[in-house]
Amino acid sequence: MSDITQCDILISGGGIAGLTAAAAFGTAGFHVICVDPAPPVTEREAEGSDMRTTAMLQPARDLLEQAGLWAAFEPHATALEVMQIVDAGGTDGSAREVKAFRASDVSDLPFGWNLPNWRLRREMVARLAALDTVDFRPGVGTRSLLGRTAEARVGLSDGSRISARLVIAADGRGSPMRTAAGIGVTTRRYGQKALAFAVTHPIPHENVSTEVHQTGGPFTLVPLPDHEGMPSSAVVWMDDGAVSMARMNLDVPDFEAEMTARSCQILGPLTLASRRSIWPIISQYAERLSATRLALIAEAAHVVPPIGAQGLNMSLADTATLLELAQKRPEGLGDGEMLTAYHKARFGDIRLRVTGIDLLNRASQATAPWARDARAFGLKALHEVGPVRKTLMQLGLGTRSSSGGA
């Protein structure tokens, strides 16, 4: 096909980050084309549905409101009032230290709100369908990129070509657009895999998110709305890759017994309430966040283990920064000045968070008794030193101000 379609922004990637960016820029009045080779799965029980959940932290809600998404999300969101960290590194796997960090200590709002990823996709697709400024093309991917001074030319898998002032790469840890631009990455592999699934339990979660740390990786319980009349939580369970694969294939009764023991029975016996999904754990960051007419966001720019609800919230901070720059100088959309400012605004924070989460994950993998003891001592110190605890919670919220982002 020889015709070239013009737009302001071409977004490569229709995951949660890409769909959010499309809604945000489309709502702001920019003409957006968003493509992804895999159509989004928007039903909980459908094959391929994403059983993970996302905790949207306070700054994320601001962007979601700008994008016209929050009103649709709010009825399905579970507030996260308390973040609880448990060290279960004793010889019998029992809880040695349990420390709670309360959002009310730093803010009038919760730390964030937890939502299932399949639900996020459903509401985002509906929002894009309501925007005349957005052309969402599921089942179509990007194949080539040519960045020029005035525009970028992108070839799509259906043979069509797009001319855009800005290309946003939201196309994952193996980003085709990042590769086409010749941007390298630094990657750390841990030999871990994460299981994600939903559970029900007899003890109400009381809007408390709990990370249970034990050798191999954390076991995280995040509050969900009740499921079939029972309190429910989402679980992300990180461990050695082979061990996680073996658990993936356990019969349900054996799996339930093992996950209940791993949870330290904090919410009572756990009952599996969804299918299980699994994925490899890495840390990764791009060597730079931009090229000519190209900006990297989300996992194209950075990947972190699922600790502290940082992954998608870093991604939404990328989009919020790009949107602010675009609205400040709409005539300079995608130019060198804008993309240099974007890299400068985000790169340091990304490196800080990737490094911090890497250290936390490696500490959680520690097997030596002295290392387990150091982990428990560190948790106790973080909680009991007031200024340290407050700073840690503000970083967790995605803000360093004393207002806690409220």
C-alpha positions as CSV (number, residue, x, y, z in Angstrom):
1,M,0.0,0.0,0.0
2,S,1.4,3.4,-1.0
3,D,-0.9,5.6,1.0
4,I,0.4,7.1,4.2
5,T,-1.9,7.9,7.1
6,Q,-1.0,11.0,9.1
7,C,-1.4,11.3,12.9
8,D,0.0,13.2,15.8
9,I,1.1,10.1,17.8
10,L,1.5,6.4,16.9
11,I,1.5,4.2,19.9
12,S,3.1,0.8,19.5
13,G,1.6,-1.5,22.1
14,G,-1.9,-2.1,23.3
15,G,-1.2,-3.3,26.8
16,I,-2.4,-1.4,29.9
17,A,0.3,1.2,29.5
18,G,-0.3,1.7,25.8
19,L,-4.1,1.9,26.2
20,T,-3.7,4.4,29.0
21,A,-1.4,6.6,26.9
22,A,-3.9,6.4,24.0
23,A,-6.7,7.5,26.2
24,A,-4.7,10.3,27.8
25,F,-3.4,11.8,24.6
26,G,-6.7,11.3,22.8
27,T,-8.6,13.0,25.6
28,A,-6.1,15.9,25.4
29,G,-7.1,16.4,21.7
30,F,-4.1,14.7,20.0
31,H,-4.9,12.4,17.0
32,V,-3.7,9.0,18.1
33,I,-3.3,5.6,16.3
34,C,-2.6,2.7,18.7
35,V,-1.7,-0.8,17.4
36,D,-1.0,-4.1,19.0
37,P,-0.6,-7.5,17.3
38,A,-2.6,-9.3,20.0
39,P,-6.2,-8.1,20.6
40,P,-6.8,-7.4,24.3
41,V,-8.5,-10.1,26.3
42,T,-11.3,-8.4,28.3
43,E,-13.1,-11.3,30.0
44,R,-11.9,-12.9,33.3
45,E,-12.5,-16.5,32.3
46,A,-11.3,-16.2,28.6
47,E,-8.2,-18.0,27.5
48,G,-5.2,-15.7,27.7
49,S,-6.8,-13.3,30.2
50,D,-4.3,-11.5,32.4
51,M,-4.9,-12.7,36.0
52,R,-2.5,-10.2,37.5
53,T,-3.8,-7.1,39.2
54,T,-2.4,-3.6,39.3
55,A,-2.3,-1.3,42.3
56,M,-2.8,2.2,41.0
57,L,-0.9,4.5,43.4
58,Q,-2.0,8.1,44.1
59,P,-0.2,9.9,41.2
60,A,-1.6,7.3,38.8
61,R,-5.2,8.3,39.7
62,D,-4.5,11.9,38.6
63,L,-3.5,10.7,35.1
64,L,-6.4,8.3,34.9
65,E,-8.8,11.1,35.7
66,Q,-7.2,13.2,32.9
67,A,-7.6,10.3,30.5
68,G,-11.3,9.9,31.3
69,L,-10.7,6.4,32.8
70,W,-11.0,6.8,36.6
71,A,-14.8,7.0,36.7
72,A,-15.1,3.6,35.0
73,F,-12.4,2.1,37.2
74,E,-13.5,3.3,40.6
75,P,-16.5,1.0,41.1
76,H,-14.2,-2.0,40.6
77,A,-11.3,-0.7,42.7
78,T,-10.3,-1.9,46.2
79,A,-8.5,0.7,48.3
80,L,-5.1,-0.2,49.8
81,E,-5.0,1.4,53.2
82,V,-2.1,-0.5,54.7
83,M,1.0,-2.1,53.3
84,Q,2.1,-4.9,55.5
85,I,5.5,-6.6,55.2
86,V,6.2,-10.0,56.8
87,D,9.6,-11.6,57.2
88,A,9.0,-15.4,57.2
89,G,12.7,-16.4,57.0
90,G,12.8,-18.5,60.1
91,T,13.7,-22.1,60.0
92,D,10.1,-23.2,60.1
93,G,8.8,-20.6,57.7
94,S,6.8,-18.8,60.3
95,A,6.4,-15.0,60.5
96,R,9.3,-13.5,62.5
97,E,8.6,-9.8,61.9
98,V,5.3,-8.2,60.8
99,K,5.4,-4.5,60.2
100,A,2.5,-2.3,58.9
101,F,2.9,0.9,57.0
102,R,-0.4,3.0,57.1
103,A,-1.3,5.4,54.4
104,S,-3.0,7.6,57.0
105,D,0.5,8.5,58.4
106,V,1.4,10.4,55.3
107,S,-1.8,11.1,53.4
108,D,-5.6,11.6,53.6
109,L,-5.9,9.0,50.7
110,P,-5.1,5.3,50.5
111,F,-1.7,4.2,49.1
112,G,-3.6,3.2,46.0
113,W,-6.4,1.2,44.5
114,N,-6.1,-2.4,43.2
115,L,-7.8,-3.5,40.0
116,P,-7.7,-6.8,37.9
117,N,-5.7,-6.3,34.7
118,W,-8.4,-7.9,32.5
119,R,-11.0,-5.4,33.9
120,L,-8.6,-2.5,33.2
121,R,-8.3,-3.6,29.6
122,R,-12.1,-3.8,29.2
123,E,-12.7,-0.3,30.5
124,M,-9.8,1.1,28.5
125,V,-11.0,-0.4,25.2
126,A,-14.5,1.1,25.9
127,R,-13.0,4.5,26.5
128,L,-11.0,4.4,23.3
129,A,-14.1,3.5,21.3
130,A,-15.8,6.6,22.7
131,L,-12.9,8.9,21.5
132,D,-13.1,10.3,18.0
133,T,-9.4,11.2,18.3
134,V,-8.2,7.6,18.8
135,D,-7.9,4.9,16.1
136,F,-7.3,1.6,18.0
137,R,-6.1,-1.2,15.7
138,P,-5.9,-4.5,17.6
139,G,-4.4,-7.4,15.6
140,V,-1.9,-5.0,13.9
141,G,1.8,-4.6,14.9
142,T,4.7,-2.4,14.0
143,R,7.4,-3.6,11.6
144,S,9.7,-0.7,10.8
145,L,10.6,2.7,12.0
146,L,12.3,5.6,10.2
147,G,12.8,8.7,12.4
148,R,13.2,12.0,10.5
149,T,13.6,15.5,11.7
150,A,10.0,16.5,11.0
151,E,8.3,13.1,11.4
152,A,8.6,9.4,11.9
153,R,7.5,6.8,9.3
154,V,6.2,3.5,10.7
155,G,5.4,0.4,8.7
156,L,2.6,-1.8,10.1
157,S,2.1,-5.6,9.8
158,D,-0.9,-5.1,7.5
159,G,1.2,-3.3,5.0
160,S,-0.1,0.2,5.8
161,R,2.3,3.1,6.7
162,I,1.9,5.8,9.3
163,S,3.4,9.3,9.5
164,A,3.5,10.5,13.1
165,R,5.1,13.5,14.8
166,L,5.8,11.2,17.8
167,V,6.0,7.4,18.2
168,I,5.5,6.1,21.7
169,A,7.0,2.6,22.2
170,A,4.8,0.8,24.8
171,D,5.5,-2.6,23.2
172,G,7.1,-4.5,26.0
173,R,10.4,-5.7,27.3
174,G,11.4,-6.9,23.8
175,S,10.2,-3.7,22.2
176,P,10.4,-3.8,18.4
177,M,10.5,0.0,18.2
178,R,13.3,0.2,20.7
179,T,15.2,-2.4,18.7
180,A,14.5,-0.6,15.4
181,A,15.9,2.6,17.0
182,G,19.1,0.8,18.1
183,I,18.6,1.5,21.8
184,G,20.3,-1.0,24.0
185,V,19.2,-2.4,27.4
186,T,20.8,-3.5,30.6
187,T,19.2,-6.7,31.9
188,R,19.5,-8.7,35.1
189,R,18.1,-12.2,35.3
190,Y,17.2,-13.8,38.7
191,G,16.3,-17.3,37.7
192,Q,12.8,-16.7,39.1
193,K,9.3,-17.0,37.8
194,A,6.2,-15.5,39.2
195,L,2.8,-17.1,39.6
196,A,-0.3,-14.9,39.5
197,F,-3.8,-16.0,40.5
198,A,-6.8,-15.0,42.7
199,V,-7.8,-16.6,46.0
200,T,-10.6,-16.5,48.5
201,H,-10.1,-16.7,52.3
202,P,-12.2,-16.8,55.5
203,I,-10.5,-13.8,57.1
204,P,-11.3,-10.4,55.6
205,H,-8.3,-8.5,54.2
206,E,-9.4,-5.2,55.7
207,N,-7.8,-3.4,52.7
208,V,-4.4,-4.5,53.8
209,S,-1.8,-5.5,51.1
210,T,0.7,-8.0,52.5
211,E,4.2,-9.1,51.2
212,V,5.5,-12.2,52.9
213,H,9.3,-12.4,52.4
214,Q,11.0,-15.8,52.5
215,T,13.9,-17.3,50.6
216,G,13.1,-17.5,46.9
217,G,11.0,-14.4,46.7
218,P,8.0,-12.6,48.1
219,F,4.5,-13.9,48.3
220,T,2.2,-10.9,47.9
221,L,-1.5,-10.8,48.7
222,V,-3.4,-7.7,47.4
223,P,-7.0,-6.9,48.3
224,L,-9.8,-7.5,45.7
225,P,-13.6,-7.2,46.0
226,D,-15.4,-10.2,47.4
227,H,-15.7,-13.1,45.0
228,E,-18.8,-15.3,45.2
229,G,-19.6,-14.0,48.7
230,M,-16.1,-14.6,50.1
231,P,-13.2,-12.2,50.9
232,S,-10.8,-12.3,47.9
233,S,-7.2,-11.3,47.2
234,A,-4.9,-11.4,44.2
235,V,-1.6,-13.2,44.7
236,V,1.8,-12.9,43.0
237,W,4.2,-15.6,44.2
238,M,7.8,-15.3,43.1
239,D,10.3,-18.2,43.5
240,D,13.0,-20.1,41.7
241,G,11.9,-20.8,38.1
242,A,11.9,-24.6,38.4
243,V,10.0,-24.5,41.7
244,S,7.4,-22.1,40.3
245,M,6.9,-24.3,37.2
246,A,6.4,-27.4,39.5
247,R,3.8,-25.4,41.5
248,M,2.1,-24.3,38.3
249,N,1.4,-28.0,37.5
250,L,0.3,-29.1,41.0
251,D,-3.2,-30.5,41.5
252,V,-5.5,-27.9,43.1
253,P,-5.6,-29.4,46.6
254,D,-1.8,-29.7,46.8
255,F,-1.4,-26.2,45.4
256,E,-3.8,-24.8,47.9
257,A,-2.0,-26.5,50.8
258,E,1.3,-25.2,49.7
259,M,0.2,-21.6,49.1
260,T,-1.7,-21.5,52.5
261,A,1.5,-22.5,54.3
262,R,3.6,-20.0,52.3
263,S,1.1,-17.2,53.3
264,C,1.8,-17.9,57.0
265,Q,-2.0,-18.4,57.3
266,I,-2.4,-14.6,57.6
267,L,-5.8,-14.7,56.0
268,G,-6.6,-18.3,56.9
269,P,-6.8,-21.2,54.5
270,L,-6.5,-20.0,50.9
271,T,-8.8,-21.3,48.1
272,L,-7.8,-21.0,44.5
273,A,-10.4,-18.8,42.7
274,S,-8.9,-18.4,39.2
275,R,-6.6,-20.1,36.8
276,R,-2.9,-19.7,37.3
277,S,-0.5,-17.7,35.0
278,I,3.3,-17.6,35.1
279,W,6.0,-15.3,33.7
280,P,9.8,-14.8,34.1
281,I,11.3,-12.2,36.4
282,I,13.9,-9.8,35.3
283,S,15.2,-6.2,35.9
284,Q,15.8,-4.2,32.8
285,Y,16.3,-0.5,31.8
286,A,16.9,1.1,28.4
287,E,20.2,2.9,27.9
288,R,18.2,6.0,26.9
289,L,14.5,6.8,26.7
290,S,14.3,8.4,23.3
291,A,15.6,8.5,19.7
292,T,14.5,10.7,16.8
293,R,10.8,11.1,17.1
294,L,10.6,8.2,19.5
295,A,9.9,7.9,23.2
296,L,10.1,4.7,25.3
297,I,7.6,4.1,28.1
298,A,6.6,1.2,30.3
299,E,8.4,-2.1,29.8
300,A,10.0,-0.8,26.6
301,A,11.9,1.5,29.0
302,H,12.1,-0.4,32.3
303,V,11.1,-3.8,33.8
304,V,11.1,-4.5,37.5
305,P,10.2,-7.5,39.7
306,P,6.6,-7.2,41.1
307,I,7.6,-5.7,44.4
308,G,6.0,-2.6,46.0
309,A,3.5,-1.9,43.1
310,Q,6.1,0.0,41.2
311,G,6.0,-1.4,37.7
312,L,2.9,0.1,36.1
313,N,3.1,3.2,38.3
314,M,6.5,4.0,36.8
315,S,4.9,3.4,33.4
316,L,2.1,5.9,34.1
317,A,4.6,8.4,35.4
318,D,6.3,8.1,31.9
319,T,3.0,8.9,30.2
320,A,2.2,11.7,32.6
321,T,5.6,13.4,31.9
322,L,5.2,13.0,28.1
323,L,1.6,14.4,28.3
324,E,2.7,17.4,30.3
325,L,5.5,18.2,27.9
326,A,3.2,17.8,24.9
327,Q,0.6,20.1,26.4
328,K,3.2,22.7,27.4
329,R,4.6,22.9,23.8
330,P,2.1,21.3,21.4
331,E,3.9,22.8,18.5
332,G,7.0,20.9,19.5
333,L,5.4,17.5,19.8
334,G,8.0,14.8,19.3
335,D,10.9,17.2,18.6
336,G,14.4,17.0,20.0
337,E,13.7,19.5,22.8
338,M,10.7,17.6,24.0
339,L,12.4,14.2,24.0
340,T,15.5,15.5,25.6
341,A,13.4,17.0,28.4
342,Y,11.5,13.7,28.7
343,H,14.7,11.6,29.1
344,K,16.1,14.1,31.7
345,A,12.9,14.1,33.7
346,R,12.5,10.3,33.9
347,F,15.8,8.6,33.6
348,G,17.2,9.3,37.1
349,D,14.0,8.2,38.8
350,I,13.8,5.0,36.7
351,R,17.4,4.1,37.6
352,L,16.7,4.7,41.3
353,R,13.6,2.5,41.4
354,V,15.1,-0.3,39.2
355,T,18.2,-0.4,41.5
356,G,16.1,-0.3,44.7
357,I,13.7,-3.0,43.7
358,D,16.7,-5.1,42.4
359,L,18.3,-4.9,45.9
360,L,15.0,-5.8,47.6
361,N,14.5,-8.8,45.3
362,R,18.0,-10.1,45.8
363,A,17.6,-9.7,49.6
364,S,14.4,-11.7,49.4
365,Q,16.3,-14.5,47.6
366,A,18.9,-14.8,50.4
367,T,19.4,-18.3,51.7
368,A,22.2,-18.0,54.3
369,P,21.0,-17.7,57.9
370,W,22.9,-14.4,58.4
371,A,21.4,-12.9,55.3
372,R,17.9,-13.9,56.5
373,D,18.6,-12.3,59.8
374,A,19.9,-9.1,58.1
375,R,16.6,-9.0,56.1
376,A,14.5,-9.2,59.3
377,F,16.7,-6.6,61.0
378,G,16.5,-4.2,58.0
379,L,12.7,-4.5,58.0
380,K,12.5,-3.7,61.7
381,A,14.8,-0.7,61.2
382,L,12.8,0.7,58.3
383,H,9.7,0.5,60.3
384,E,10.9,1.9,63.6
385,V,13.0,4.9,62.4
386,G,10.2,7.4,61.9
387,P,11.8,9.6,59.2
388,V,13.0,6.6,57.3
389,R,9.5,5.0,57.4
390,K,7.9,8.2,56.2
391,T,10.3,8.7,53.3
392,L,9.9,5.0,52.3
393,M,6.1,5.3,52.2
394,Q,6.3,8.6,50.2
395,L,8.6,6.9,47.7
396,G,6.1,4.0,47.5
397,L,3.4,6.4,46.7
398,G,5.4,7.8,43.9
399,T,6.1,11.1,45.6
400,R,8.7,12.6,47.9
401,S,6.6,15.5,49.1
402,S,5.3,15.7,52.7
403,S,1.7,15.8,51.3
404,G,2.0,12.2,50.2
405,G,0.6,13.1,46.8
406,A,-2.9,14.0,48.1
